[in-house]
Amino acid sequence: MMNERLKGGIYVALGASSYGMLTTFVKMAYQEGYSTAEVTLSQYVLGALGLLLLNLLRKKKSAPISHTGSKMVLKLLLAGTSLGLTSAFYYLAVQYVSVSVGIVLLMQTVWMGIIVEMIIYKKVPGMRKLLAVVIILSGTVLATALGQENILISWTGIGWGMLAALSYTATMYSSNHVSMQFPPLKRSLYMILGGLIMILLIFHGHVNQGFSFRIFLHWGIILSLFGTILPPILLTKGMPVVGLGLGAIIASLEIPVSVLMAFVLVNEKVSVLQWLGVILILFAVVLTNLSQSKVISRRTV
């Protein structure tokens, strides 16, 4: 059992690290002159094709989709639209803010998720979660350099980042509640297709306005691999083994990986106060999920 949990934890860590590396690659594509439309479309088109191929290789024969099954597919496609919005908003945000600030803004989904749970289940969160919200907001002030002198704040970037966090919250909820009867690989495919539809609706006008199809070869393969293919496969293999609580703690590796990748590859500077903000947010993620992970670990012993 311990070996299985260790493998599950490694899968989750690798999936989160893939997401963490993604933003730096997007930033590097921007530095080469590619636009948000080119980056996002190449990622989703190639990602959908990759997942389709994996589904075909995994199971050559598949049962026909029933009337009930078609409704579940439609729900997954609709749920995937929030995934597309997350990418669009997030990639727009990192045009204006650093990678480290962008990932911190995206992590606001932690306290947004707590509010969603409160609304849906009509239950006031416990003191542990309320304390985590306060810590996250405090860490965000530090990590985004709000109030620090001589640092220019892009409110446009922060606005896009908060919209990304909001849509990511919707994605996280739908990923754990919509059409769970489908195999993880097939669910990932339909959600990515839903995201692709949303991306096409947003950026279709850019295709005829100097769209550079070279992005598909230059960055599209890397972006689709680390953004739409590897993470869902790794996370769906690891999360059921380690449990949602411990899985969320391990997945928070996305934050330091993102900051370190930006420091190494694009030479983004992060101040001591910003690092302190990142550490506070990591602590809040652990605090929010620690009790749940302990319960799950007791059940598996």
C-alpha positions, 0 to 999 in steps of 0.5 A, a space after each residue: 500500500 505504501 509503495 502504491 501511495 508513493 507512486 501516486 504521489 510521484 504521479 501527482 508531483 510530476 503532473 503539477 510540475 508539468 503545469 508549473 513549467 507551462 507558464 515559463 514556456 508561454 513566456 518564452 513563446 511571447 519573447 519570440 513574438 508569438 501572440 496569445 491566440 497563437 499560443 493557446 490555439 496551438 496548445 489546444 489543437 495539438 492537445 486534443 489530437 494527442 488525447 484523441 490518439 491516446 484514446 484510440 490506442 488505449 481501446 480500439 473497440 468502444 461501445 456506441 454512445 447512448 442517449 444518456 452517454 451523449 448527455 454526459 459528453 455534452 456536460 463534459 464539453 460544457 465543463 471544458 469551456 471553463 478550462 479554455 477560459 482559464 488558459 485564455 485569461 491566464 495567458 493574457 495575464 502573463 503578458 502583463 505580470 511575471 510568471 511568479 505573480 501569475 501563478 500566485 493569482 491563479 492559486 486564488 482558486 483555493 479560497 474561491 473554492 472554499 466560497 463555492 463549497 460554502 454556497 453549494 453545501 450551505 455550510 460555513 467553513 471551519 476556522 482552519 479554512 477561514 484562517 487559510 483564506 486570510 493567509 492566502 490573501 496576505 501571501 498574495 499581497 506580498 507575492 504580487 508586490 502590492 504596496 511595495 515601493 518602486 515596483 510597478 503593478 499591472 492592474 490589467 494583469 491582476 484582473 486577467 489573473 483573477 478571472 483565470 482563477 475564477 474560471 479555474 475554480 469552475 474547472 476544478 469543481 466540474 473535474 470532480 463532479 461532472 460525468 465521473 462514469 467516463 474513464 479519465 482519459 476520455 473525460 480529459 479528451 472531452 474537456 479539452 475539446 470543450 476548451 478548444 471550442 471556447 478558444 476558437 470562439 474567442 480567437 477565431 478572428 485572429 486566424 486570418 490576421 497574420 496568424 503564424 502557423 509556425 507556432 505549432 512546430 516551435 512551441 505547440 508540441 511542448 505546450 500541448 504536452 505539458 499543458 493538456 496531455 501529461 497533467 490530466 494523465 498523471 493527475 488522474 493516475 495519482 489522485 485516486 491513490 493518494 486522495 484529494 487532501 494529500 493530492 492537493 498538498 502535493 499539487 501545490 508544487 506547481 507554485 515553486 516549480 513555476 517560480 524556479 523555472 521562470 528564474 532559470 529560463 527567463 531570468 525573472 527576479 523574485 524578491 525575498 518578500 515575494 518568496 515569503 508570499 509564495 511560502 505563505 500560500 503553500 502553507 495555506 494549501 497544506 493547512 486547508 487539506 491537512 485534516 482531510 489527508 490524515 483521515 484518508 491515510 487512516 482509512 488506507 492503513 
